[in-house]
Amino acid sequence: MPESVSTNGRQPGYSTNLRFNVAIIFTSFYEILTNVLNKNMSNRYLIAVISIFAALIPVGAHGQDGKEILKKIDANLSSRNQITESSMTIHGRRGSRTITARSWTEGEKRSFTEYLSPASEAGTKMLKLEGQLWIYTPAADRTIQISGHLLRQSVMGSDLSYEDMMDDRKLSDVYNVVVEKSDTLDGRPVYVLELTANVNDIAYHKQKMWVDTERYIPLKQEMYAKSGQLLKQAQMKEIKKVQNRWYPALVIYKDALREGKGTEFRTIEIKFDQNIPDHIFNKASLR
């Protein structure tokens, strides 16, 4: 069963101090409201008083601790290591094409991907080591390093960038978070989160995220630049239980700055916490 939001009858992060502060706010509000009504003050003044006190009530009063929610998401999506078989269907202006791959990932610093099909892409390999990325292309029989602004380029013409593929850090480590509200999405109850980066070396300064309140998986994401410009959207579909964690079998990405109908990234098989030989994460594996 998915982990429940409540703990011993109360929500995580809903501390004694928070309850005490909320009680003070409501007590003060009651006293001022009584005075306003007794003195027959105008409706405009009454509305102003209500608005001020509504703004003072913290999000935590609803028992929703944003950082704890992010940690639960990380517990689902992050792992010591993983081995993945995937397909990436790119819906471009002139049609669609599908690329399959196998990947090995260890933490947030090491990963290796080999593309399996179609024939034109088979044998292409990517290696990430400590924030550096190398790509081997068999057609040219050469290895190149991707860095700087080149990391923002599209991977295989998809709606994913090399930056997207590179960043495996936990959300709770690189973002501050505010719980905006509770809502529903596709019939599921969700928390709506606003994330703001607390580091500079990150592709998306802000994110808006709709998180399933029972499974702690994002169902929808909007990624923004520091300027506030929408850069990318993602929808998580076909949520499945894999090794006691929830995981989206399908993620649909849409780059807001390019044409096309998006990219479907499907996880065919994923295994967490496997024994991966060290030689996988070596430049010699590119050849």
C-alpha atoms as one frame of an Amber mdcrd trajectory, in Angstrom:
protein
   0.000   0.000   0.000   1.269   3.515  -0.691   2.554   5.463   2.272  -0.134
   7.524   3.952   0.104  11.274   4.274  -0.927  11.237   7.928   1.237  10.146
  10.825  -0.427   9.341  14.160  -3.501  11.314  13.194  -1.741  14.435  11.964
   0.053  15.546   8.833   3.874  15.574   8.636   5.366  18.945   9.403   2.293
  20.108  11.350   4.268  20.940  14.494   3.082  22.054  17.911   4.544  25.520
  17.281   2.606  25.814  14.030  -0.662  24.829  15.693   0.042  27.353  18.462
   0.737  30.141  15.938  -2.417  29.366  13.978  -4.428  29.413  17.213  -3.045
  32.877  18.035  -3.951  34.145  14.544  -7.525  32.894  14.772  -7.958  34.210
  18.343  -6.751  37.664  17.289  -8.954  37.546  14.211 -12.006  36.711  16.305
 -11.346  39.590  18.694 -10.860  42.163  15.914 -13.855  40.882  13.953 -16.048
  41.205  17.047 -14.912  44.809  17.509 -15.571  45.606  13.842 -19.109  44.180
  13.999 -19.889  45.914  17.311 -18.815  49.280  15.876 -20.808  48.744  12.647
 -17.821  49.544  10.447 -18.087  49.427   6.654 -18.032  46.244   4.571 -14.883
  47.503   2.834 -13.049  47.637   6.158 -14.361  44.197   7.111 -13.144  42.685
   3.837  -9.713  44.258   4.346  -9.406  42.716   7.818 -10.395  39.266   6.552
  -7.906  39.482   3.648  -5.015  40.426   5.947  -5.606  37.534   8.310  -6.094
  35.052   5.458  -2.648  36.011   4.160  -1.127  35.383   7.606  -2.269  31.761
   7.781   0.721  29.589   6.764   0.405  26.824   4.188   1.561  24.439   6.897
  -1.738  25.020   8.644  -3.163  22.512   6.184  -0.542  19.987   7.321   1.314
  19.954   4.002   5.079  20.123   4.467   6.583  20.800   1.039  10.064  19.517
   1.843   8.687  16.238   3.143   6.641  15.848  -0.038   9.794  16.354  -2.146
  11.663  13.763  -0.069   8.886  11.247  -0.686   9.088  11.966  -4.419  12.861
  11.445  -4.258  12.328   8.132  -2.476  10.280   6.952  -5.466  12.414   8.321
  -8.303  15.963   8.196  -6.916  18.020   5.142  -6.045  21.532   3.937  -5.356
  21.641   2.754  -8.968  19.350   1.507 -11.714  19.352  -0.350 -15.032  16.753
   0.779 -17.557  15.474  -0.269 -20.965  13.507   2.512 -22.629  12.036   3.836
 -25.835  11.787   7.451 -26.918   9.178   8.329 -29.546   9.750  11.755 -31.063
   6.733  13.376 -32.719   8.258  15.922 -35.080   6.841  18.147 -37.781   7.478
  15.556 -40.485   6.409  12.452 -38.608   7.371  10.251 -35.685  10.321   7.978
 -34.986  11.223   5.718 -32.070  14.654   5.172 -30.538  15.370   2.412 -28.013
  18.164   2.383 -25.453  19.637   0.643 -22.420  21.032   2.710 -19.545  23.038
   2.134 -16.392  22.937   4.847 -13.717  24.761   5.112 -10.397  23.637   7.873
  -8.060  23.703  11.355  -9.576  27.247  11.366 -10.960  27.684   8.348 -13.245
  25.584   7.017 -16.114  26.087   5.148 -19.381  23.569   4.822 -22.229  23.758
   2.723 -25.379  21.223   3.264 -28.175  19.963   0.018 -29.685  17.667   1.024
 -32.565  16.954   2.128 -35.252  19.989   1.074 -37.268  20.946   4.708 -37.918
  21.340   5.324 -34.156  22.432   1.863 -32.974  25.819   1.886 -31.283  25.679
   5.548 -30.269  26.773   5.803 -26.626  26.707   8.465 -23.912  28.835   8.523
 -20.773  28.378  10.910 -17.853  31.110  11.199 -15.246  31.111  13.830 -12.486
  29.219  16.424 -14.527  31.057  15.764 -17.796  29.396  14.185 -20.837  30.940
  12.282 -23.763  29.162  10.917 -26.835  30.457   8.293 -29.235  28.945   8.118
 -32.727  29.813   4.978 -34.729  29.036   6.644 -38.075  31.875   9.113 -37.530
  33.828   6.707 -35.298  34.672   9.514 -32.915  34.019  10.614 -29.343  33.149
  14.214 -28.530  32.615  15.995 -25.234  29.443  18.022 -24.751  29.749  20.992
 -22.387  28.621  24.569 -21.766  25.759  25.881 -23.881  25.829  22.696 -26.000
  24.171  20.882 -23.082  20.980  22.778 -23.888  20.745  21.136 -27.307  18.166
  18.481 -28.102  19.000  14.799 -27.622  18.388  12.978 -30.913  15.945  15.675
 -32.013  13.682  15.052 -29.011  12.072  17.457 -26.533  14.738  16.443 -23.999
  18.037  18.294 -23.705  21.410  16.953 -22.592  20.876  18.997 -19.413  17.715
  16.996 -18.739  19.632  13.758 -19.151  22.530  14.964 -17.006  20.746  16.183
 -13.879  19.913  13.297 -11.539  20.068  15.305  -8.308  17.324  14.917  -5.748
  14.619  17.577  -5.890  14.851  18.117  -2.126  18.560  18.986  -2.465  18.270
  21.656  -5.162  14.833  23.255  -4.691  12.978  25.202  -2.040   9.274  24.477
  -2.115   5.922  26.022  -1.236   2.655  24.080  -1.174   0.209  26.305  -3.057
  -2.966  24.269  -2.594  -4.683  20.900  -2.853  -6.459  20.075  -6.108  -7.413
  17.208  -8.417  -5.846  16.181 -11.717  -7.136  13.394 -13.960  -9.352  12.243
 -11.101  -6.444  12.017  -8.625  -6.002  14.207  -5.525  -2.820  16.283  -5.850
  -0.701  18.828  -4.041   0.230  21.794  -6.225   3.835  22.772  -5.450   5.921
  25.762  -6.476   9.639  24.987  -6.575  12.423  27.583  -6.650  16.040  26.537
  -7.177  18.510  27.074  -4.348  21.507  26.395  -6.607  22.720  28.246  -9.710
  23.828  25.326 -11.910  20.356  24.129 -12.833  18.342  24.078 -16.056  15.026
  25.214 -14.558  15.009  27.985 -11.973  11.348  27.409 -11.127   8.928  24.528
 -11.444   5.237  24.038 -10.824   4.355  20.478  -9.941   1.124  18.528  -9.420
   1.937  15.649  -7.055  -0.280  12.641  -6.357  -1.114  12.881  -2.632  -1.188
   9.094  -2.137   1.633   7.864  -4.377   3.977  10.894  -4.188   4.647  10.959
  -7.914   4.420  14.132 -10.009   1.584  13.815 -12.518   2.378  17.091 -14.257
   5.318  19.509 -14.315   5.886  22.970 -15.755   9.514  24.124 -15.936  10.430
  27.806 -16.088  13.454  30.017 -16.689  14.505  32.587 -14.084  12.720  35.194
 -16.217   9.445  33.325 -15.749   9.316  32.020 -19.331   7.804  28.555 -19.682
  10.476  26.238 -21.101   9.072  22.733 -20.866   6.103  20.672 -19.735   5.901
  17.029 -18.679   3.027  14.647 -17.993   3.550  11.413 -16.058   1.305   8.519
 -17.068   0.848   4.803 -16.336   2.063   4.969 -12.721   3.137   1.488 -11.612
   4.557  -0.170  -8.507   8.163  -1.268  -9.073  10.159  -2.785  -6.213   7.998
  -1.152  -3.543   8.078   2.291  -5.139   5.794   4.151  -7.534   7.227   4.971
 -10.938   5.805   6.474 -14.171   6.097   4.061 -17.090   5.409   6.916 -19.520
   6.506  10.565 -19.456   5.381  12.938 -22.212   7.681  15.943 -22.663   6.904
  19.093 -24.629   9.525  21.763 -25.245   7.612  25.048 -25.205  10.207  26.715
 -27.449  10.058  24.301 -30.380   7.505  22.954 -32.800   6.288  19.377 -32.818
   3.896  17.292 -30.771   6.258  16.279 -27.999   8.321  13.263 -27.016   7.064
  10.108 -25.313   9.683   8.544 -23.034   8.582   5.039 -22.088  10.320   2.880
 -19.498  10.058  -0.691 -20.763  11.883  -2.219 -17.802  13.665  -0.757 -14.776
  15.611  -2.463 -11.982  16.740  -0.589  -8.885  19.743  -1.204  -6.635  21.560
  -3.672  -8.886  25.204  -4.708  -8.973  26.752  -2.705 -11.817  30.416  -3.384
 -12.705  32.727  -0.352 -12.479  34.023  -0.858 -16.022  30.616   0.243 -17.374
  31.402   3.818 -16.296  34.653   4.077 -18.191  35.619   5.896 -21.376  36.751
   2.543 -22.803  33.063   1.501 -22.815  32.352   4.109 -25.470  34.159   2.067
 -28.131
